[in-house]
Amino acid sequence: MPLRFGENVSTAETDYGTVLLDERAGAYWELNPTATLVVRTLLDGGEEAEAAAALVREFDIDQAQALRDVETLVRELRGSGLAS
């Protein structure tokens, strides 16, 4: 399922990844380049499997590990209320 950030979440890409600001809670999250690639893929309408494939291509990691990492990130973003 594609990822969507809540209206209260602002994003800014930096040289080191992406910063998320939950304006409601006043909390910042910093995503490393790996997480940024995942989020960008999902925000563009990609599925989790596509985000995992992008990780494999970009960072030469195992497909199964990439999919676990994507699922964990998405679960944490949704669980925190940042994304739906």
Backbone torsions as a table, in degrees:
resi	resn	phi	psi	omega
1	MET	NA	131.7	178.0
2	PRO	-58.5	154.8	-177.2
3	LEU	-99.0	142.8	174.9
4	ARG	-137.3	131.0	175.0
5	PHE	-82.9	150.6	177.2
6	GLY	-67.5	162.2	-179.8
7	GLU	-62.4	-23.5	-177.7
8	ASN	-88.1	6.4	-177.7
9	VAL	-109.1	123.8	175.2
10	SER	-105.3	146.6	179.2
11	THR	-125.5	150.5	174.9
12	ALA	-147.1	124.9	176.6
13	GLU	-84.4	140.0	179.5
14	THR	-124.4	-179.1	176.3
15	ASP	-67.7	-16.1	-174.4
16	TYR	-111.5	4.3	-178.9
17	GLY	141.2	-135.6	-178.6
18	THR	-134.9	140.6	174.9
19	VAL	-107.1	133.0	175.6
20	LEU	-111.4	136.3	176.3
21	LEU	-119.8	118.0	172.3
22	ASP	-86.1	97.9	-175.3
23	GLU	-63.9	-29.2	179.5
24	ARG	-67.5	-44.9	-176.7
25	ALA	-94.7	-14.0	-177.3
26	GLY	71.7	25.8	-176.6
27	ALA	-108.9	140.6	176.4
28	TYR	-103.7	145.4	170.4
29	TRP	-124.4	139.7	175.1
30	GLU	-115.4	122.0	178.9
31	LEU	-100.3	131.0	177.1
32	ASN	-72.7	174.7	-178.7
33	PRO	-57.9	-33.6	178.5
34	THR	-64.9	-49.7	179.3
35	ALA	-64.9	-35.0	178.1
36	THR	-62.3	-41.8	177.7
37	LEU	-62.4	-41.9	178.4
38	VAL	-62.3	-50.8	-178.0
39	VAL	-61.5	-43.4	179.9
40	ARG	-60.8	-43.6	179.1
41	THR	-61.8	-45.4	-178.5
42	LEU	-70.2	-38.5	178.1
43	LEU	-66.2	-27.9	177.6
44	ASP	-81.2	6.9	176.2
45	GLY	98.1	1.8	179.4
46	GLY	-73.2	159.4	176.6
47	GLU	-91.4	167.7	-179.6
48	GLU	-58.6	-38.4	179.0
49	ALA	-63.0	-36.2	177.8
50	GLU	-68.9	-38.6	177.3
51	ALA	-64.8	-40.8	177.4
52	ALA	-63.3	-41.9	178.5
53	ALA	-62.5	-37.3	177.2
54	ALA	-64.1	-39.3	176.9
55	LEU	-63.3	-43.2	179.8
56	VAL	-60.7	-44.8	180.0
57	ARG	-65.0	-45.0	-172.9
58	GLU	-79.0	-37.4	-171.7
59	PHE	-117.4	2.4	176.1
60	ASP	52.7	53.7	176.7
61	ILE	-113.7	167.1	-179.4
62	ASP	-64.7	137.0	-178.2
63	GLN	-57.7	-45.0	-178.2
64	ALA	-63.8	-41.4	178.4
65	GLN	-66.3	-40.6	179.2
66	ALA	-60.3	-44.1	-179.8
67	LEU	-65.4	-40.5	176.7
68	ARG	-61.6	-42.5	179.8
69	ASP	-63.5	-42.2	178.3
70	VAL	-62.9	-47.6	-179.3
71	GLU	-60.6	-40.4	178.9
72	THR	-64.7	-46.3	179.7
73	LEU	-61.0	-46.6	-179.1
74	VAL	-62.8	-43.0	178.9
75	ARG	-60.4	-42.5	179.9
76	GLU	-68.1	-41.2	178.4
77	LEU	-64.5	-43.3	178.2
78	ARG	-69.8	-41.2	-179.9
79	GLY	-64.4	-29.9	179.6
80	SER	-80.2	-10.2	-177.7
81	GLY	86.9	2.1	179.3
82	LEU	-72.8	-32.1	-173.0
83	ALA	-135.8	161.2	173.8
84	SER	-127.4	NA	NA
